[in-house]
Amino acid sequence: MVSSRLMTALRDWRFHRNFWVLILTWILFKFERDISFTFLPDYIVALGGSEAAIGLASMIGQLFFIPVGIMGGYIGDYYGRRDIVVKMTWAIAFSTLLYVIAPTWWFIPVALSIESLSRVYIPALHAIFADSMKPEVRAKGFMMSHILPDVLALPAPALGGFIIEYLGYGKPFSYRVVYIIAFSMSLIAALIRHLMLVETLSGYRRAPLLKVLIESLRLGVKDFIKTIPLAPKAAIAISLLNSIFYMLPLGMVLPYMIRYAGLNGIDSGTWGTIISITIGVSVIVGIVMLRILDLIDRRVLLILSILGFSLGLYMFSRGDFNSILFGTIMYYGVFSRIYD
């Protein structure tokens, strides 16, 4: 009986090679991002940037992501999924090199803009991932893709923080070391995808990449304009509320959380540990929410999330260690996960 159940479980978890390639590279990218980008605002200041420069870099990174969202899934259909994923993964990897060699803070928004534009491969990546699983195990597969990278990269923020503290807080060299680690891991991820990822789309007509990008942007803008009048008013209202009460505060607060924590005596090592704890809580909340999500009214979850954001921000603003710890957990680890 036990052996029969074990064999059934093993058959259920047998995925295409692409699945394991993407899971492995997501783990590497999650680790490299958490060990380095957690401390990006402090790095900008160490390179001579001001607090305004932190906001500008964040804004530019988001701004260049807009056309990527508009292009949607057109690119994979015209160019092929595997090739766009591999090429843009290399672009992201080498954008990380700019953080390593940055002589001044304005290298950072340049790197962020390149990275944002390179993420045009995301729809193709998700399509490959879905194609790599049988329909009956896709729910398990997507759950693994969220949980495994978070769990295995859990020590990354704390490790990055302790490296920076050991080598000297505020010294550009300290941050360059963690970005060297990040660059190395992103190179490994790009190499793995280059060598091991296989195409899952057949019958597409290959076109030059530049032509594909221009055509995808044109079609994306056209479809976006056509969709707006057809969208339900409730959906438009929810999108506006989401922008005002979630995205706007998130964009204003996240780049400066580490700066505020530092003003209140929390060093990089401690901040990294707080983020690691927060990610751990987020994983647990995500697993719990998967089980009870359909049992709770969505409007109740939305209201609870907004109230939770507010309470988390209030606690964080108090400035003492316990308030910053629990405020970060509530804002970034619990209610953002429920909201998503």
C-alpha positions as CSV (number, residue, x, y, z in Angstrom):
1,M,0.0,0.0,0.0
2,V,2.8,2.4,1.0
3,S,4.9,1.6,-2.0
4,S,1.9,2.0,-4.3
5,R,1.2,5.5,-3.0
6,L,4.9,6.4,-3.3
7,M,5.0,5.3,-6.9
8,T,1.8,7.3,-7.7
9,A,3.4,10.4,-6.0
10,L,6.6,10.0,-8.0
11,R,4.6,9.7,-11.3
12,D,2.7,12.9,-10.4
13,W,5.9,14.9,-9.9
14,R,7.5,13.7,-13.1
15,F,7.9,16.9,-15.2
16,H,9.6,17.8,-18.4
17,R,13.3,18.8,-18.2
18,N,12.3,22.4,-18.9
19,F,10.4,22.4,-15.6
20,W,13.5,21.6,-13.5
21,V,15.7,24.0,-15.6
22,L,13.4,26.9,-14.8
23,I,13.0,25.9,-11.1
24,L,16.8,25.8,-10.7
25,T,17.3,29.1,-12.5
26,W,14.5,30.8,-10.5
27,I,16.3,29.6,-7.3
28,L,19.6,31.1,-8.5
29,F,17.9,34.4,-9.6
30,K,16.0,34.6,-6.3
31,F,19.2,34.1,-4.3
32,E,21.2,36.6,-6.4
33,R,18.5,39.3,-6.1
34,D,17.9,38.9,-2.4
35,I,21.6,38.9,-1.5
36,S,22.2,42.2,-3.4
37,F,19.1,44.2,-4.4
38,T,17.9,44.2,-0.8
39,F,20.7,46.7,-0.2
40,L,20.4,48.7,-3.4
41,P,19.3,52.0,-1.8
42,D,22.3,52.0,0.5
43,Y,24.6,51.2,-2.5
44,I,23.2,54.2,-4.4
45,V,24.0,56.5,-1.5
46,A,27.5,54.9,-1.2
47,L,28.1,55.8,-4.8
48,G,27.3,59.4,-4.1
49,G,23.5,59.4,-4.8
50,S,21.0,61.3,-2.7
51,E,17.7,60.1,-1.3
52,A,16.0,61.6,-4.4
53,A,18.4,59.5,-6.5
54,I,17.0,56.4,-4.9
55,G,13.5,57.4,-5.9
56,L,14.6,58.4,-9.4
57,A,16.3,55.0,-10.0
58,S,13.2,53.2,-8.8
59,M,10.9,55.2,-11.0
60,I,13.1,54.7,-14.1
61,G,13.1,50.9,-13.5
62,Q,9.3,50.9,-13.3
63,L,8.9,53.2,-16.3
64,F,10.9,51.0,-18.6
65,F,8.8,48.0,-17.5
66,I,5.6,49.6,-19.0
67,P,6.3,48.7,-22.7
68,V,7.2,45.2,-21.5
69,G,3.8,44.7,-20.1
70,I,2.1,46.1,-23.2
71,M,3.9,43.7,-25.5
72,G,2.4,40.8,-23.6
73,G,2.7,37.4,-25.2
74,Y,3.1,38.5,-28.8
75,I,6.9,38.1,-28.8
76,G,7.0,34.4,-28.0
77,D,4.5,33.7,-30.8
78,Y,6.6,35.5,-33.4
79,Y,10.1,34.8,-32.3
80,G,9.8,31.5,-30.5
81,R,9.8,31.0,-26.7
82,R,13.2,29.4,-26.0
83,D,15.3,31.9,-28.0
84,I,13.7,35.1,-26.5
85,V,14.0,33.6,-23.0
86,V,17.7,32.7,-23.4
87,K,18.7,36.0,-25.1
88,M,16.9,38.2,-22.5
89,T,18.3,36.1,-19.6
90,W,21.8,36.8,-20.9
91,A,20.9,40.5,-21.1
92,I,19.6,40.5,-17.4
93,A,22.8,38.7,-16.3
94,F,25.1,41.3,-18.0
95,S,23.0,44.2,-16.7
96,T,24.0,42.9,-13.2
97,L,27.6,43.5,-14.2
98,L,26.9,47.3,-14.4
99,Y,26.2,47.3,-10.6
100,V,29.7,45.7,-10.0
101,I,31.6,48.2,-12.1
102,A,29.4,51.3,-11.3
103,P,31.7,54.3,-10.7
104,T,28.8,56.5,-9.8
105,W,25.1,56.2,-8.9
106,W,23.7,57.0,-12.3
107,F,24.9,53.6,-13.5
108,I,22.2,52.1,-11.4
109,P,19.1,53.5,-13.2
110,V,20.8,52.5,-16.5
111,A,21.2,48.9,-15.2
112,L,17.6,48.9,-13.9
113,S,16.2,50.1,-17.3
114,I,18.1,47.4,-19.2
115,E,16.9,44.8,-16.8
116,S,13.3,46.0,-17.0
117,L,13.3,45.9,-20.8
118,S,14.9,42.5,-20.8
119,R,12.0,41.1,-18.9
120,V,10.0,41.2,-22.1
121,Y,10.6,37.4,-22.1
122,I,8.3,36.8,-19.0
123,P,5.2,35.7,-21.0
124,A,7.3,33.3,-23.1
125,L,9.0,32.0,-19.9
126,H,5.6,31.3,-18.3
127,A,4.4,29.6,-21.5
128,I,7.4,27.2,-21.5
129,F,6.8,26.5,-17.8
130,A,3.1,25.6,-18.4
131,D,4.0,23.5,-21.4
132,S,6.4,21.5,-19.3
133,M,3.7,20.1,-17.0
134,K,0.7,17.8,-17.6
135,P,-2.5,19.7,-16.9
136,E,-3.3,17.6,-13.8
137,V,-0.1,18.6,-12.0
138,R,0.1,22.3,-13.0
139,A,-1.2,23.5,-9.7
140,K,1.5,21.6,-7.9
141,G,4.1,22.8,-10.4
142,F,3.2,26.5,-10.0
143,M,3.1,26.1,-6.2
144,M,6.7,24.7,-6.3
145,S,7.8,27.6,-8.5
146,H,6.8,30.0,-5.8
147,I,7.8,28.1,-2.7
148,L,11.1,26.4,-3.6
149,P,13.0,29.6,-4.7
150,D,11.8,31.5,-1.6
151,V,12.7,28.7,0.8
152,L,16.1,27.9,-0.7
153,A,17.0,31.6,-1.0
154,L,15.9,32.3,2.5
155,P,19.4,33.0,3.9
156,A,20.4,35.3,1.1
157,P,19.3,38.7,2.6
158,A,21.0,37.9,5.9
159,L,24.1,36.7,4.2
160,G,24.3,39.8,2.1
161,G,23.8,42.1,5.1
162,F,26.6,40.4,7.1
163,I,29.0,40.6,4.2
164,I,28.4,44.3,3.9
165,E,28.8,44.9,7.6
166,Y,32.0,42.8,7.7
167,L,33.6,44.6,4.8
168,G,32.4,48.0,5.8
169,Y,29.0,49.6,5.8
170,G,28.8,52.5,3.3
171,K,31.9,51.5,1.4
172,P,31.1,50.9,-2.4
173,F,33.5,47.9,-2.3
174,S,31.3,46.1,0.2
175,Y,28.3,46.3,-2.1
176,R,30.3,45.4,-5.1
177,V,31.2,42.1,-3.4
178,V,27.6,41.1,-3.0
179,Y,26.9,42.1,-6.6
180,I,29.8,40.0,-7.8
181,I,28.1,37.1,-6.1
182,A,24.8,38.1,-7.8
183,F,26.5,38.5,-11.2
184,S,28.1,35.0,-10.9
185,M,24.8,33.4,-10.0
186,S,23.0,35.1,-12.9
187,L,25.7,34.0,-15.3
188,I,25.2,30.4,-14.1
189,A,21.5,30.7,-14.5
190,A,21.8,32.1,-18.1
191,L,24.3,29.3,-19.0
192,I,21.9,26.7,-17.7
193,R,19.0,28.1,-19.7
194,H,21.2,28.4,-22.8
195,L,22.4,24.8,-22.7
196,M,19.4,23.0,-21.4
197,L,16.2,24.8,-22.2
198,V,14.3,23.5,-25.3
199,E,11.6,25.0,-27.5
200,T,8.0,24.1,-26.8
201,L,6.3,26.1,-29.6
202,S,6.0,24.7,-33.1
203,G,4.8,26.2,-36.3
204,Y,5.8,29.8,-35.6
205,R,7.4,31.9,-38.3
206,R,10.8,33.3,-37.2
207,A,11.3,37.0,-37.7
208,P,14.2,39.4,-36.9
209,L,14.2,40.3,-33.2
210,L,14.0,44.1,-33.7
211,K,11.0,43.7,-36.1
212,V,9.3,41.4,-33.6
213,L,9.8,43.9,-30.8
214,I,8.3,46.8,-32.8
215,E,5.4,44.7,-34.1
216,S,4.7,43.4,-30.6
217,L,4.6,46.9,-29.1
218,R,2.3,48.1,-31.9
219,L,-0.1,45.2,-31.4
220,G,0.0,45.6,-27.7
221,V,-0.8,49.3,-27.7
222,K,-3.6,48.7,-30.3
223,D,-5.2,45.9,-28.2
224,F,-4.9,47.9,-25.0
225,I,-6.7,50.9,-26.5
226,K,-9.4,48.6,-27.9
227,T,-9.9,46.8,-24.6
228,I,-10.4,49.9,-22.4
229,P,-14.0,50.7,-23.6
230,L,-14.9,47.1,-23.3
231,A,-13.6,46.6,-19.7
232,P,-16.3,46.5,-17.0
233,K,-16.5,49.7,-14.9
234,A,-16.0,47.6,-11.7
235,A,-12.7,46.3,-13.1
236,I,-11.5,49.8,-14.0
237,A,-12.5,51.0,-10.5
238,I,-10.6,48.2,-8.9
239,S,-7.5,48.9,-11.0
240,L,-7.6,52.6,-10.0
241,L,-8.1,51.7,-6.3
242,N,-5.2,49.2,-6.6
243,S,-3.0,51.9,-8.0
244,I,-3.9,54.4,-5.3
245,F,-4.0,52.3,-2.2
246,Y,-1.5,49.6,-3.0
247,M,1.0,50.4,-5.8
248,L,1.5,54.1,-5.0
249,P,2.3,53.5,-1.3
250,L,4.4,50.5,-2.1
251,G,6.4,52.5,-4.6
252,M,6.9,55.3,-2.1
253,V,7.8,53.1,0.9
254,L,9.8,50.1,-0.3
255,P,12.9,51.9,-1.6
256,Y,13.3,53.8,1.7
257,M,12.5,51.1,4.3
258,I,16.2,50.1,4.6
259,R,17.2,53.8,4.8
260,Y,14.7,54.5,7.6
261,A,15.7,51.3,9.5
262,G,19.4,52.5,9.3
263,L,18.4,55.9,10.7
264,N,17.0,54.0,13.7
265,G,20.2,52.0,14.4
266,I,19.5,48.8,12.4
267,D,22.6,47.8,10.6
268,S,22.8,45.9,7.2
269,G,23.2,42.5,8.9
270,T,20.2,43.0,11.1
271,W,18.1,44.4,8.2
272,G,19.0,41.4,6.0
273,T,18.0,39.1,8.8
274,I,14.6,40.9,9.1
275,I,14.0,40.4,5.4
276,S,14.9,36.7,5.6
277,I,12.4,36.3,8.5
278,T,9.8,38.2,6.5
279,I,10.3,36.0,3.4
280,G,10.0,32.9,5.6
281,V,6.7,34.2,7.1
282,S,5.5,35.0,3.5
283,V,6.1,31.4,2.4
284,I,4.1,30.1,5.4
285,V,1.2,32.6,4.8
286,G,1.2,31.6,1.1
287,I,0.9,27.9,1.8
288,V,-2.0,28.6,4.3
289,M,-3.7,30.9,1.9
290,L,-3.7,28.3,-0.8
291,R,-5.8,26.1,1.5
292,I,-8.3,28.7,2.7
293,L,-8.4,31.3,-0.1
294,D,-11.7,30.0,-1.7
295,L,-13.4,29.9,1.8
296,I,-13.1,33.7,2.4
297,D,-14.9,36.4,0.5
298,R,-12.5,38.3,-1.8
299,R,-13.9,41.7,-0.6
300,V,-13.1,40.7,3.0
301,L,-9.5,39.8,2.0
302,L,-9.1,43.1,0.2
303,I,-10.3,45.1,3.2
304,L,-8.1,43.1,5.6
305,S,-5.1,43.6,3.3
306,I,-5.5,47.4,3.1
307,L,-6.0,47.6,6.9
308,G,-3.0,45.4,7.4
309,F,-0.8,47.6,5.2
310,S,-1.8,50.6,7.2
311,L,-1.2,49.0,10.5
312,G,2.2,47.5,9.3
313,L,3.3,51.0,8.1
314,Y,2.3,52.6,11.3
315,M,4.2,50.0,13.4
316,F,7.3,50.4,11.1
317,S,7.1,54.2,11.5
318,R,7.5,53.9,15.3
319,G,11.2,53.2,14.7
320,D,12.2,50.8,17.5
321,F,13.5,47.4,16.6
322,N,10.4,45.4,17.5
323,S,8.1,47.8,15.6
324,I,10.3,47.7,12.5
325,L,10.5,43.9,12.6
326,F,6.8,43.3,13.0
327,G,5.8,46.2,10.8
328,T,8.0,44.8,8.0
329,I,6.5,41.3,8.5
330,M,3.0,42.6,8.4
331,Y,3.4,44.9,5.5
332,Y,5.7,43.0,3.3
333,G,5.3,39.4,4.5
334,V,1.7,38.8,5.5
335,F,-0.7,41.3,3.9
336,S,1.1,41.7,0.6
337,R,0.9,37.9,0.2
338,I,-2.8,37.9,1.1
339,Y,-3.4,40.8,-1.3
340,D,-1.7,39.0,-4.2
